[in-house]
């Protein structure tokens, strides 16, 4: 697949993660959902890795999730962020990247 395609996917995932982090900043009680999400995973290695990360101070975890690096992109790919954004907001972001090539 062309590099542009991967860049667009990474940009979309970063935008979704930014929106989730903003919501978690505003509503810290929602951070409990991260561990709930991890508890349902079937991959023990990934589950252990994320349970460890979720014990880090929020500012550190937040910075890693938002880092504009290859490591940050890798973290975002398997981050337990599902169910944090309201469906309408997630859909809006997905549409932004589906129809707006300027979004990348």
Backbone torsions as a table, in degrees:
resi	resn	phi	psi	omega
1	UNK	NA	147.4	-178.6
2	UNK	-65.0	150.5	179.2
3	UNK	-57.2	-37.0	179.4
4	UNK	-56.0	-40.8	-179.2
5	UNK	-61.0	-45.9	179.7
6	UNK	-66.3	-38.0	177.9
7	UNK	-63.4	-38.9	179.4
8	UNK	-66.3	-42.1	177.5
9	UNK	-63.0	-45.0	178.8
10	UNK	-62.1	-40.0	179.4
11	UNK	-66.0	-40.5	178.5
12	UNK	-64.8	-44.4	179.5
13	UNK	-64.7	-38.3	175.8
14	UNK	-62.6	-43.9	-179.7
15	UNK	-63.9	-41.9	176.5
16	UNK	-62.9	-43.1	179.6
17	UNK	-64.7	-40.1	177.2
18	UNK	-59.4	-42.6	179.8
19	UNK	-66.1	-40.6	178.6
20	UNK	-65.0	-46.0	-179.4
21	UNK	-61.3	-41.1	177.4
22	UNK	-59.4	-42.2	179.3
23	UNK	-68.0	-40.4	178.4
24	UNK	-66.8	-33.2	174.8
25	UNK	-64.6	-41.8	-177.1
26	UNK	-75.9	-31.1	-177.2
27	UNK	-131.0	77.4	-176.5
28	UNK	-55.2	-26.9	179.6
29	UNK	-61.1	-25.5	179.4
30	UNK	-68.3	-17.7	-178.8
31	UNK	-60.4	-23.5	176.5
32	UNK	-61.5	-26.3	178.7
33	UNK	-65.5	-26.3	179.8
34	UNK	-61.3	-48.6	179.0
35	UNK	-66.4	-35.7	176.6
36	UNK	-61.0	-43.3	178.3
37	UNK	-60.8	-47.3	-178.6
38	UNK	-62.0	-36.7	-177.6
39	UNK	-63.4	-20.8	179.9
40	UNK	-91.3	-7.5	-178.9
41	UNK	-70.4	149.4	179.2
42	UNK	-98.8	-9.8	-179.9
43	UNK	-89.3	105.3	-175.5
44	UNK	-63.2	-35.2	179.9
45	UNK	-64.8	-47.9	179.7
46	UNK	-66.9	-38.6	178.6
47	UNK	-61.4	-47.4	179.4
48	UNK	-62.1	-43.4	-179.4
49	UNK	-59.4	-47.2	-177.6
50	UNK	-74.6	-32.8	175.5
51	UNK	-63.0	-37.6	175.3
52	UNK	-63.7	-48.4	-179.2
53	UNK	-61.6	-36.5	-177.9
54	UNK	-68.5	-12.1	174.6
55	UNK	-85.1	-9.0	178.7
56	UNK	-71.3	156.7	173.8
57	UNK	-59.4	141.2	-177.7
58	UNK	-52.1	-44.5	-179.2
59	UNK	-59.0	-34.2	179.3
60	UNK	-71.3	-48.5	179.5
61	UNK	-61.2	-43.1	179.2
62	UNK	-57.8	-47.9	-179.3
63	UNK	-61.7	-40.1	179.5
64	UNK	-66.0	-41.3	179.8
65	UNK	-64.6	-32.5	-175.9
66	UNK	-97.1	-2.1	-176.7
67	UNK	-59.5	131.0	179.5
68	UNK	-83.9	50.1	-176.5
69	UNK	-125.7	171.5	175.3
70	UNK	-62.4	-38.5	178.2
71	UNK	-63.0	-43.4	177.9
72	UNK	-60.7	-42.2	178.3
73	UNK	-62.7	-40.2	178.9
74	UNK	-65.4	-41.5	177.9
75	UNK	-60.8	-43.9	-177.6
76	UNK	-64.1	-30.4	-177.3
77	UNK	-64.9	-31.1	-178.5
78	UNK	-122.9	18.8	179.1
79	UNK	-68.2	143.3	-177.4
80	UNK	-84.4	58.7	-171.5
81	UNK	-98.4	2.8	-178.0
82	UNK	-62.1	143.5	175.4
83	UNK	81.4	3.9	-179.9
84	UNK	-86.6	-44.1	-179.4
85	UNK	-80.9	141.9	171.2
86	UNK	-62.0	144.2	-177.3
87	UNK	-52.8	-38.9	-178.2
88	UNK	-64.2	-38.0	179.3
89	UNK	-70.2	-41.5	177.8
90	UNK	-61.8	-44.5	179.3
91	UNK	-61.6	-41.7	179.4
92	UNK	-59.8	-44.3	179.9
93	UNK	-66.5	-42.4	179.6
94	UNK	-61.9	-41.7	178.8
95	UNK	-66.9	-36.7	178.1
96	UNK	-54.9	-40.5	-178.1
97	UNK	-86.7	-21.2	179.0
98	UNK	-76.8	-31.3	-173.4
99	UNK	-114.3	-9.2	-174.2
100	UNK	-122.0	99.3	179.8
101	UNK	-67.9	-15.7	177.1
102	UNK	-75.4	-8.7	-177.7
103	UNK	-72.4	-15.5	-179.8
104	UNK	-94.5	NA	NA
